[in-house]
């Protein structure tokens, strides 16, 4: 992952990381998406995650991001995942 590329993913991570511990939990992501519909749109997610398809899709994304499977997503994992998705979308 190239450091310091100005694609905004680091800033999005920081906005979602409300307790500033450098890791995201599913709860932080859900709360962040609800409070920041612009972030949800940037990430291609529903801002109103609830039970069902929107939650399933968020959890699938979270599991895919969590490379080391520690049930938290680091900034490095988040940025790497989002850049990879962005490249795939073209």
C-alpha positions as CSV (number, residue, x, y, z in Angstrom):
1,X,0.0,0.0,0.0
2,X,1.6,3.3,-1.0
3,X,1.8,5.7,1.9
4,X,0.4,9.1,1.9
5,X,-1.6,9.0,-1.3
6,X,-4.3,11.6,-1.1
7,X,-7.3,9.5,-1.9
8,X,-9.2,10.4,1.3
9,X,-9.3,6.9,2.8
10,X,-7.2,7.8,5.7
11,X,-9.5,10.7,6.5
12,X,-12.6,8.5,6.2
13,X,-11.0,6.1,8.6
14,X,-10.2,8.9,11.1
15,X,-13.8,10.1,10.9
16,X,-15.1,6.6,11.6
17,X,-12.6,5.9,14.4
18,X,-14.5,7.7,17.1
19,X,-12.4,6.5,20.1
20,X,-9.2,7.2,18.2
21,X,-7.6,3.9,19.0
22,X,-6.5,3.3,15.5
23,X,-8.9,0.4,14.9
24,X,-12.5,0.1,13.7
25,X,-15.1,-2.2,15.0
26,X,-18.4,-3.1,13.2
27,X,-20.2,-0.9,15.7
28,X,-18.0,2.1,15.0
29,X,-18.6,1.6,11.2
30,X,-22.4,1.4,11.6
31,X,-22.6,4.5,13.8
32,X,-20.2,6.4,11.5
33,X,-22.3,5.5,8.4
34,X,-25.5,6.6,10.1
35,X,-24.0,9.9,11.1
36,X,-22.1,10.5,7.9
37,X,-24.2,9.6,4.8
38,X,-21.4,11.1,2.7
39,X,-19.0,8.4,3.9
40,X,-21.5,5.7,3.2
41,X,-21.9,7.0,-0.3
42,X,-18.1,7.2,-0.8
43,X,-17.8,3.6,0.3
44,X,-20.8,2.3,-1.6
45,X,-22.7,1.3,1.5
46,X,-26.2,2.0,2.9
47,X,-26.1,4.8,5.6
48,X,-28.9,3.0,7.5
49,X,-27.5,-0.4,8.2
50,X,-30.1,-2.6,9.8
51,X,-30.8,-6.3,10.1
52,X,-30.9,-8.1,6.8
53,X,-29.1,-7.4,3.5
54,X,-27.4,-4.1,4.5
55,X,-25.9,-5.6,7.6
56,X,-24.9,-8.8,5.8
57,X,-23.1,-6.7,3.2
58,X,-21.4,-4.6,5.9
59,X,-20.2,-7.7,7.8
60,X,-18.9,-9.3,4.6
61,X,-16.9,-6.1,3.9
62,X,-15.6,-6.0,7.5
63,X,-14.5,-9.6,7.3
64,X,-12.7,-9.0,4.0
65,X,-11.0,-5.9,5.4
66,X,-9.9,-7.7,8.6
67,X,-6.8,-9.3,7.1
68,X,-5.3,-10.5,10.5
69,X,-8.8,-11.7,11.7
70,X,-8.5,-9.9,15.1
71,X,-12.2,-8.6,14.8
72,X,-10.9,-5.0,14.4
73,X,-9.8,-3.2,11.2
74,X,-6.6,-1.1,11.4
75,X,-6.1,2.0,9.3
76,X,-3.7,0.0,7.1
77,X,-6.3,-2.8,6.5
78,X,-9.0,-0.2,5.8
79,X,-7.0,1.8,3.4
80,X,-5.6,-1.2,1.6
81,X,-9.1,-2.7,1.2
82,X,-10.7,0.5,-0.1
83,X,-7.9,1.2,-2.6
84,X,-8.2,-2.4,-3.9
85,X,-11.9,-2.0,-4.3
86,X,-11.5,1.4,-6.0
87,X,-9.0,-0.1,-8.5
88,X,-11.4,-3.0,-9.2
89,X,-14.2,-0.6,-9.9
90,X,-12.0,1.4,-12.3
